[in-house]
Amino acid sequence: MQLHTSMFNLFNNIDRKNYRPKFGGLEIFRFIGPGLLVTVGFIDPGNWASNLAAGANYGYALLWMVTLSTIMLIFLQHNVAHLGIATGLCLSEAAAIYIKPRYSKILLSSAMAASISTSLAEILGGAIALNMLFDVPVRAGAILVTIFVMIMLYTNSYKMIEKWIIAFVSIIGLSFLYELSLVNIDWNSAIAGWVTPTFPKGSMIIIMSVLGAVVMPHNLFLHSEIIQSRQWNLENEKIITKQLKYEFLDTLLSMIIGWAINSAMILLAATTFFQTQTPVSELQQANRLLTPLLGNNAAVVFAVALLFSGIASTTTSGMAAGTIFAGMYKEPYDIKDNHSRIGVAISLIFALCIILFISNPFKGLILSQMILSIQLPFTIFLQAYLTSSAKVMGKYTNTLFTKVVLYVIGVIVTILNIALFITLL
Protein backbone atom coordinates (compact mmCIF):
# COMPACT_ATOMS: atom_id res chain seq x y z
CA MET A 1 0.00 0.00 0.00
CA GLN A 2 1.43 3.30 -1.06
CA LEU A 3 1.47 6.01 1.55
CA HIS A 4 2.41 9.64 1.49
CA THR A 5 2.81 12.47 3.94
CA SER A 6 -0.09 14.82 3.39
CA MET A 7 -0.18 18.53 3.98
CA PHE A 8 -2.03 18.06 7.20
CA ASN A 9 1.02 16.66 8.97
CA LEU A 10 2.45 20.16 8.70
CA PHE A 11 -0.28 21.46 11.00
CA ASN A 12 -0.13 18.74 13.62
CA ASN A 13 2.75 18.32 16.02
CA ILE A 14 1.81 14.85 17.22
CA ASP A 15 3.77 11.76 16.21
CA ARG A 16 1.10 10.01 14.15
CA LYS A 17 2.96 6.77 13.73
CA ASN A 18 2.97 6.18 17.47
CA TYR A 19 -0.22 8.00 18.35
CA ARG A 20 -3.19 5.84 19.35
CA PRO A 21 -6.43 7.82 19.45
CA LYS A 22 -9.13 7.09 21.96
CA PHE A 23 -12.26 6.32 19.99
CA GLY A 24 -14.82 6.92 22.68
CA GLY A 25 -17.01 9.57 24.19
CA LEU A 26 -16.44 12.90 22.47
CA GLU A 27 -13.71 11.53 20.19
CA ILE A 28 -16.14 11.57 17.26
CA PHE A 29 -16.10 15.37 17.27
CA ARG A 30 -12.43 15.26 16.29
CA PHE A 31 -13.56 13.75 13.00
CA ILE A 32 -16.21 16.37 12.19
CA GLY A 33 -15.01 18.82 9.56
CA PRO A 34 -14.02 17.24 6.22
CA GLY A 35 -17.63 16.39 5.42
CA LEU A 36 -18.74 19.97 6.09
CA LEU A 37 -16.19 21.30 3.61
CA VAL A 38 -17.74 19.00 1.03
CA THR A 39 -21.24 20.10 2.06
CA VAL A 40 -20.38 23.66 1.03
CA GLY A 41 -20.08 22.43 -2.56
CA PHE A 42 -23.72 21.43 -2.72
CA ILE A 43 -25.18 24.47 -1.01
CA ASP A 44 -23.37 26.77 -3.43
CA PRO A 45 -24.97 29.50 -5.60
CA GLY A 46 -25.75 26.98 -8.35
CA ASN A 47 -27.88 25.03 -5.89
CA TRP A 48 -29.62 28.23 -4.81
CA ALA A 49 -30.74 28.92 -8.36
CA SER A 50 -31.91 25.33 -8.96
CA ASN A 51 -33.71 25.01 -5.63
CA LEU A 52 -35.46 28.37 -5.88
CA ALA A 53 -36.63 27.49 -9.39
CA ALA A 54 -37.88 24.10 -8.14
CA GLY A 55 -39.85 25.62 -5.27
CA ALA A 56 -41.15 28.64 -7.18
CA ASN A 57 -42.42 26.60 -10.13
CA TYR A 58 -43.52 23.33 -8.52
CA GLY A 59 -43.99 23.96 -4.80
CA TYR A 60 -43.17 20.93 -2.66
CA ALA A 61 -43.31 18.47 -5.58
CA LEU A 62 -39.56 18.27 -6.29
CA LEU A 63 -38.30 17.92 -2.72
CA TRP A 64 -37.80 14.21 -3.44
CA MET A 65 -34.98 15.05 -5.86
CA VAL A 66 -33.00 16.64 -3.03
CA THR A 67 -33.48 13.44 -1.03
CA LEU A 68 -32.43 11.16 -3.90
CA SER A 69 -29.45 13.33 -4.84
CA THR A 70 -28.27 13.44 -1.23
CA ILE A 71 -28.46 9.64 -0.92
CA MET A 72 -26.36 9.28 -4.07
CA LEU A 73 -23.94 11.88 -2.77
CA ILE A 74 -23.53 10.13 0.60
CA PHE A 75 -22.62 6.93 -1.22
CA LEU A 76 -20.14 8.62 -3.58
CA GLN A 77 -18.48 10.81 -0.94
CA HIS A 78 -18.13 7.94 1.54
CA ASN A 79 -16.61 5.76 -1.14
CA VAL A 80 -14.05 8.35 -2.24
CA ALA A 81 -13.17 9.13 1.38
CA HIS A 82 -12.66 5.37 1.79
CA LEU A 83 -10.00 5.65 -0.95
CA GLY A 84 -8.18 8.41 0.92
CA ILE A 85 -8.17 6.54 4.23
CA ALA A 86 -7.25 3.11 2.87
CA THR A 87 -4.47 4.24 0.51
CA GLY A 88 -3.24 7.60 1.82
CA LEU A 89 -3.83 8.97 -1.68
CA CYS A 90 -6.36 11.43 -3.01
CA LEU A 91 -8.36 10.60 -6.15
CA SER A 92 -6.06 12.68 -8.35
CA GLU A 93 -2.86 11.07 -7.03
CA ALA A 94 -4.32 7.58 -7.37
CA ALA A 95 -5.27 8.31 -10.98
CA ALA A 96 -1.77 9.58 -11.77
CA ILE A 97 -0.16 6.53 -10.15
CA TYR A 98 -2.42 3.68 -11.27
CA ILE A 99 -3.70 4.81 -14.67
CA LYS A 100 -1.57 5.13 -17.80
CA PRO A 101 -0.25 8.70 -18.14
CA ARG A 102 -1.92 9.41 -21.48
CA TYR A 103 -5.31 8.64 -19.94
CA SER A 104 -4.78 10.11 -16.50
CA LYS A 105 -3.58 13.42 -17.93
CA ILE A 106 -6.71 13.75 -20.04
CA LEU A 107 -9.00 12.84 -17.13
CA LEU A 108 -7.29 15.15 -14.66
CA SER A 109 -7.08 18.01 -17.17
CA SER A 110 -10.83 17.71 -17.69
CA ALA A 111 -11.26 17.79 -13.90
CA MET A 112 -9.26 21.03 -13.80
CA ALA A 113 -11.54 22.50 -16.47
CA ALA A 114 -14.53 21.46 -14.37
CA SER A 115 -12.93 23.11 -11.35
CA ILE A 116 -12.59 26.37 -13.28
CA SER A 117 -16.28 26.12 -14.24
CA THR A 118 -17.18 25.49 -10.62
CA SER A 119 -15.14 28.47 -9.44
CA LEU A 120 -16.84 30.63 -12.05
CA ALA A 121 -20.27 29.86 -10.60
CA GLU A 122 -19.10 30.26 -6.99
CA ILE A 123 -17.38 33.60 -7.61
CA LEU A 124 -20.43 34.86 -9.49
CA GLY A 125 -22.63 33.89 -6.55
CA GLY A 126 -20.53 35.93 -4.13
CA ALA A 127 -20.44 38.84 -6.58
CA ILE A 128 -24.21 38.77 -7.00
CA ALA A 129 -24.59 38.85 -3.20
CA LEU A 130 -22.35 41.92 -2.98
CA ASN A 131 -24.49 43.52 -5.65
CA MET A 132 -27.63 42.78 -3.62
CA LEU A 133 -26.17 44.15 -0.39
CA PHE A 134 -24.05 47.10 -1.50
CA ASP A 135 -24.86 47.70 -5.20
CA VAL A 136 -21.32 46.67 -6.12
CA PRO A 137 -21.09 45.94 -9.87
CA VAL A 138 -20.90 42.19 -10.54
CA ARG A 139 -17.44 42.36 -12.16
CA ALA A 140 -16.01 44.42 -9.29
CA GLY A 141 -17.63 42.06 -6.80
CA ALA A 142 -16.06 39.08 -8.58
CA ILE A 143 -12.62 40.66 -8.21
CA LEU A 144 -13.19 41.29 -4.50
CA VAL A 145 -14.39 37.73 -3.87
CA THR A 146 -11.42 36.25 -5.75
CA ILE A 147 -8.87 38.37 -3.90
CA PHE A 148 -10.41 37.56 -0.51
CA VAL A 149 -10.50 33.81 -1.18
CA MET A 150 -6.93 33.70 -2.49
CA ILE A 151 -5.72 35.51 0.63
CA MET A 152 -7.61 33.00 2.77
CA LEU A 153 -6.14 30.01 0.95
CA TYR A 154 -2.56 31.27 0.72
CA THR A 155 -2.23 32.55 4.29
CA ASN A 156 -4.20 30.06 6.40
CA SER A 157 -3.63 26.47 7.42
CA TYR A 158 -6.19 23.79 6.63
CA LYS A 159 -7.32 23.74 10.26
CA MET A 160 -8.10 27.47 10.22
CA ILE A 161 -9.93 27.22 6.88
CA GLU A 162 -11.96 24.32 8.22
CA LYS A 163 -13.06 26.47 11.17
CA TRP A 164 -14.02 29.33 8.84
CA ILE A 165 -16.04 26.99 6.62
CA ILE A 166 -17.87 25.47 9.58
CA ALA A 167 -18.74 29.00 10.70
CA PHE A 168 -19.97 29.91 7.20
CA VAL A 169 -22.15 26.78 6.99
CA SER A 170 -23.58 27.61 10.43
CA ILE A 171 -24.47 31.14 9.30
CA ILE A 172 -26.14 29.83 6.14
CA GLY A 173 -28.13 27.28 8.12
CA LEU A 174 -29.24 29.82 10.73
CA SER A 175 -30.21 32.24 7.97
CA PHE A 176 -32.62 29.75 6.45
CA LEU A 177 -34.00 28.83 9.85
CA TYR A 178 -34.83 32.51 10.27
CA GLU A 179 -36.37 32.67 6.78
CA LEU A 180 -38.51 29.58 7.45
CA SER A 181 -39.72 31.05 10.76
CA LEU A 182 -41.41 33.80 8.72
CA VAL A 183 -43.51 31.49 6.54
CA ASN A 184 -46.23 28.90 7.06
CA ILE A 185 -45.18 25.49 5.78
CA ASP A 186 -47.63 22.73 4.90
CA TRP A 187 -45.60 19.99 6.58
CA ASN A 188 -47.83 17.16 5.35
CA SER A 189 -47.22 18.21 1.75
CA ALA A 190 -43.51 18.73 2.46
CA ILE A 191 -43.10 15.23 3.94
CA ALA A 192 -44.91 13.74 0.94
CA GLY A 193 -42.69 15.76 -1.39
CA TRP A 194 -39.51 14.45 0.23
CA VAL A 195 -40.39 10.77 -0.28
CA THR A 196 -42.69 10.67 -3.30
CA PRO A 197 -41.12 10.96 -6.78
CA THR A 198 -43.26 13.05 -9.11
CA PHE A 199 -42.56 14.50 -12.55
CA PRO A 200 -44.74 17.55 -13.10
CA LYS A 201 -45.08 18.69 -16.68
CA GLY A 202 -42.03 20.65 -17.82
CA SER A 203 -40.00 19.82 -14.70
CA MET A 204 -37.28 17.56 -16.15
CA ILE A 205 -34.78 20.38 -16.74
CA ILE A 206 -35.07 21.52 -13.13
CA ILE A 207 -34.96 17.93 -11.83
CA MET A 208 -31.71 17.32 -13.70
CA SER A 209 -30.25 20.67 -12.67
CA VAL A 210 -30.94 19.85 -9.00
CA LEU A 211 -29.07 16.57 -9.44
CA GLY A 212 -26.19 18.26 -11.25
CA ALA A 213 -25.94 20.95 -8.59
CA VAL A 214 -25.66 18.36 -5.79
CA VAL A 215 -23.26 15.81 -7.30
CA MET A 216 -20.17 17.78 -8.36
CA PRO A 217 -16.80 16.39 -9.56
CA HIS A 218 -14.54 18.73 -7.58
CA ASN A 219 -16.05 17.53 -4.30
CA LEU A 220 -15.01 13.95 -5.01
CA PHE A 221 -11.38 15.00 -5.49
CA LEU A 222 -11.47 17.29 -2.47
CA HIS A 223 -12.98 14.80 -0.01
CA SER A 224 -10.39 12.12 -0.75
CA GLU A 225 -7.65 14.61 0.20
CA ILE A 226 -9.05 16.46 3.19
CA ILE A 227 -10.23 13.27 4.89
CA GLN A 228 -6.55 12.63 5.53
CA SER A 229 -6.51 15.47 8.02
CA ARG A 230 -7.91 12.90 10.47
CA GLN A 231 -5.36 10.13 9.84
CA TRP A 232 -2.95 8.74 12.40
CA ASN A 233 -1.27 5.42 11.79
CA LEU A 234 -2.19 3.94 8.41
CA GLU A 235 -0.22 0.80 9.21
CA ASN A 236 -2.64 -0.13 12.00
CA GLU A 237 -5.72 -1.89 10.61
CA LYS A 238 -7.78 -1.26 13.75
CA ILE A 239 -7.25 2.47 13.39
CA ILE A 240 -8.13 2.35 9.68
CA THR A 241 -11.36 0.54 10.57
CA LYS A 242 -12.18 3.14 13.22
CA GLN A 243 -11.46 5.96 10.79
CA LEU A 244 -13.76 4.45 8.19
CA LYS A 245 -16.51 4.25 10.81
CA TYR A 246 -16.15 7.81 12.02
CA GLU A 247 -15.62 9.16 8.51
CA PHE A 248 -19.00 7.74 7.52
CA LEU A 249 -20.64 9.44 10.50
CA ASP A 250 -18.98 12.74 9.53
CA THR A 251 -20.09 12.33 5.92
CA LEU A 252 -23.62 11.30 6.89
CA LEU A 253 -24.06 14.20 9.36
CA SER A 254 -22.65 16.73 6.91
CA MET A 255 -24.75 15.53 3.98
CA ILE A 256 -27.90 15.64 6.15
CA ILE A 257 -27.08 19.26 7.00
CA GLY A 258 -26.71 19.96 3.29
CA TRP A 259 -30.00 18.17 2.59
CA ALA A 260 -31.72 20.30 5.23
CA ILE A 261 -30.37 23.58 3.81
CA ASN A 262 -31.25 22.63 0.22
CA SER A 263 -34.72 21.58 1.37
CA ALA A 264 -35.10 24.90 3.20
CA MET A 265 -34.44 26.77 -0.04
CA ILE A 266 -37.22 24.87 -1.81
CA LEU A 267 -39.56 25.28 1.16
CA LEU A 268 -38.94 29.04 1.22
CA ALA A 269 -39.62 29.36 -2.50
CA ALA A 270 -42.68 27.10 -2.29
CA THR A 271 -44.26 29.08 0.54
CA THR A 272 -43.59 32.49 -1.00
CA PHE A 273 -43.18 32.51 -4.77
CA PHE A 274 -45.21 29.37 -5.63
CA GLN A 275 -48.17 30.33 -3.43
CA THR A 276 -48.28 33.80 -4.94
CA GLN A 277 -47.63 32.43 -8.46
CA THR A 278 -44.57 34.66 -8.78
CA PRO A 279 -42.07 33.37 -11.35
CA VAL A 280 -38.37 33.54 -10.40
CA SER A 281 -35.60 33.35 -12.99
CA GLU A 282 -32.53 34.70 -11.17
CA LEU A 283 -31.12 35.21 -7.68
CA GLN A 284 -31.31 39.02 -7.73
CA GLN A 285 -34.97 38.82 -8.63
CA ALA A 286 -35.66 36.39 -5.77
CA ASN A 287 -34.01 38.75 -3.31
CA ARG A 288 -36.06 41.74 -4.50
CA LEU A 289 -39.30 39.77 -4.37
CA LEU A 290 -38.73 38.65 -0.78
CA THR A 291 -38.98 42.22 0.52
CA PRO A 292 -42.71 42.77 -0.17
CA LEU A 293 -43.52 39.17 0.84
CA LEU A 294 -41.49 38.78 4.06
CA GLY A 295 -39.98 42.19 4.78
CA ASN A 296 -36.63 43.87 4.25
CA ASN A 297 -34.85 41.81 6.93
CA ALA A 298 -35.61 38.59 5.06
CA ALA A 299 -34.09 39.97 1.87
CA VAL A 300 -30.94 41.10 3.69
CA VAL A 301 -30.54 37.75 5.47
CA PHE A 302 -31.00 35.99 2.11
CA ALA A 303 -28.23 38.07 0.52
CA VAL A 304 -25.87 37.63 3.49
CA ALA A 305 -26.32 33.86 3.38
CA LEU A 306 -25.64 33.89 -0.37
CA LEU A 307 -22.45 35.90 0.20
CA PHE A 308 -21.13 33.37 2.72
CA SER A 309 -22.16 30.55 0.42
CA GLY A 310 -20.25 32.12 -2.48
CA ILE A 311 -17.10 32.73 -0.43
CA ALA A 312 -17.13 29.30 1.22
CA SER A 313 -17.78 27.38 -2.00
CA THR A 314 -15.14 29.40 -3.89
CA THR A 315 -12.65 28.48 -1.15
CA THR A 316 -13.35 24.76 -1.41
CA SER A 317 -13.36 24.95 -5.20
CA GLY A 318 -9.87 26.49 -5.07
CA MET A 319 -8.69 23.78 -2.68
CA ALA A 320 -10.07 21.10 -4.99
CA ALA A 321 -8.19 22.59 -7.93
CA GLY A 322 -4.97 22.62 -5.91
CA THR A 323 -5.59 18.97 -5.02
CA ILE A 324 -6.21 17.96 -8.63
CA PHE A 325 -3.18 19.83 -10.00
CA ALA A 326 -0.80 18.59 -7.31
CA GLY A 327 -2.11 15.07 -7.85
CA MET A 328 -1.04 15.24 -11.49
CA TYR A 329 2.51 15.34 -10.13
CA LYS A 330 1.73 12.55 -7.63
CA GLU A 331 1.86 15.00 -4.76
CA PRO A 332 -0.60 15.75 -1.93
CA TYR A 333 -2.24 19.15 -1.54
CA ASP A 334 0.03 21.52 0.37
CA ILE A 335 -0.58 25.24 -0.03
CA LYS A 336 3.13 25.83 0.69
CA ASP A 337 4.04 23.76 -2.38
CA ASN A 338 4.15 25.40 -5.82
CA HIS A 339 2.01 22.79 -7.59
CA SER A 340 -0.85 23.26 -5.13
CA ARG A 341 -0.53 27.04 -5.27
CA ILE A 342 -0.52 27.00 -9.07
CA GLY A 343 -3.61 24.78 -9.14
CA VAL A 344 -5.52 27.18 -6.89
CA ALA A 345 -4.46 30.16 -9.00
CA ILE A 346 -5.39 28.49 -12.30
CA SER A 347 -8.93 27.75 -11.13
CA LEU A 348 -9.70 31.10 -9.51
CA ILE A 349 -7.91 33.46 -11.92
CA PHE A 350 -9.13 31.72 -15.08
CA ALA A 351 -12.68 31.77 -13.70
CA LEU A 352 -12.38 35.47 -12.86
CA CYS A 353 -11.08 36.28 -16.36
CA ILE A 354 -14.06 34.53 -17.92
CA ILE A 355 -16.42 36.53 -15.69
CA LEU A 356 -14.71 39.80 -16.65
CA PHE A 357 -15.06 39.12 -20.37
CA ILE A 358 -18.59 37.72 -20.57
CA SER A 359 -21.40 40.16 -21.20
CA ASN A 360 -24.12 38.01 -19.67
CA PRO A 361 -23.37 36.44 -16.25
CA PHE A 362 -26.45 34.22 -16.54
CA LYS A 363 -25.11 32.66 -19.75
CA GLY A 364 -21.81 32.19 -17.96
CA LEU A 365 -23.59 30.13 -15.30
CA ILE A 366 -25.25 28.00 -17.99
CA LEU A 367 -21.90 27.40 -19.70
CA SER A 368 -20.27 26.39 -16.43
CA GLN A 369 -23.03 23.86 -15.71
CA MET A 370 -22.70 22.39 -19.20
CA ILE A 371 -18.99 21.78 -18.67
CA LEU A 372 -19.66 20.15 -15.30
CA SER A 373 -22.30 17.96 -16.92
CA ILE A 374 -19.81 16.70 -19.47
CA GLN A 375 -17.06 15.96 -16.95
CA LEU A 376 -18.98 14.51 -14.00
CA PRO A 377 -19.51 10.96 -15.37
CA PHE A 378 -15.77 10.63 -16.07
CA THR A 379 -14.96 11.39 -12.42
CA ILE A 380 -17.57 8.94 -11.13
CA PHE A 381 -16.33 6.11 -13.36
CA LEU A 382 -12.71 6.94 -12.46
CA GLN A 383 -13.58 6.68 -8.78
CA ALA A 384 -15.49 3.43 -9.31
CA TYR A 385 -12.56 1.89 -11.19
CA LEU A 386 -9.93 2.85 -8.62
CA THR A 387 -11.91 1.88 -5.52
CA SER A 388 -12.85 -1.46 -7.15
CA SER A 389 -9.20 -2.31 -7.89
CA ALA A 390 -7.44 -4.69 -5.49
CA LYS A 391 -4.14 -3.27 -6.75
CA VAL A 392 -5.14 0.16 -5.44
CA MET A 393 -7.23 -0.69 -2.40
CA GLY A 394 -5.84 -4.03 -1.27
CA LYS A 395 -8.22 -5.70 1.21
CA TYR A 396 -10.38 -2.56 1.31
CA THR A 397 -11.55 -2.90 -2.29
CA ASN A 398 -15.25 -2.42 -3.05
CA THR A 399 -17.69 -5.25 -2.49
CA LEU A 400 -19.70 -6.48 -5.47
CA PHE A 401 -22.73 -4.57 -4.17
CA THR A 402 -20.72 -1.34 -3.93
CA LYS A 403 -19.32 -1.80 -7.43
CA VAL A 404 -22.79 -2.30 -8.88
CA VAL A 405 -24.21 0.74 -7.07
CA LEU A 406 -21.31 2.97 -8.17
CA TYR A 407 -21.65 2.02 -11.81
CA VAL A 408 -25.44 2.35 -11.69
CA ILE A 409 -25.04 5.86 -10.26
CA GLY A 410 -22.51 6.62 -12.99
CA VAL A 411 -24.90 5.47 -15.70
CA ILE A 412 -27.85 7.40 -14.22
CA VAL A 413 -25.82 10.60 -13.90
CA THR A 414 -24.47 10.16 -17.43
CA ILE A 415 -27.95 9.79 -18.94
CA LEU A 416 -29.41 12.71 -16.99
CA ASN A 417 -26.51 15.04 -17.67
CA ILE A 418 -26.41 14.21 -21.38
CA ALA A 419 -30.14 14.95 -21.51
CA LEU A 420 -29.58 18.24 -19.70
CA PHE A 421 -26.71 19.14 -22.04
CA ILE A 422 -28.84 18.43 -25.13
CA THR A 423 -31.71 20.47 -23.66
CA LEU A 424 -29.48 23.46 -22.99
CA LEU A 425 -28.21 23.34 -26.57
Buried (B, 14 or more C-beta within 10 A) or exposed (E): BEEBEBBBBEEBEEEBEEEEBEBEEEEBEEBBBBBBBBBBBBBBBBBBBBBBBBBBBBBBBBBBBBBBBBEBBBBBBBBBBBBBBBBBBBBBBBBBBBBEEEEBBEBBEBBBBBBBBBBBBBBBBBBBBBBBBEEBEBBEBBBBBBEBBBEBBEEBBBEEBBEBBBEBBEBBBEBBEBBBEBBEBBEEBBEBBBEEEBEEEEBBBBBBBBBBBBBBBBBBBBBBBBBBBBBBBBEBEEBBEBBBEBBBEBBBBBBBBBBBBBBBBBBBBBBBBBBEEBEBEBBBBBBEBBBEBBEEEBBBBBBBBBBBBBBBBBBBBBBBBBBBBBBBBBBBBBBEBEBBBBBBBBBBBBBBBBBEEBEEBEEBBEBBBBBBBBBBBBBBBBBBBBBBBEEBBEEBBBEEEBBEBBBEBBEBBBEBBBBBBEEBE
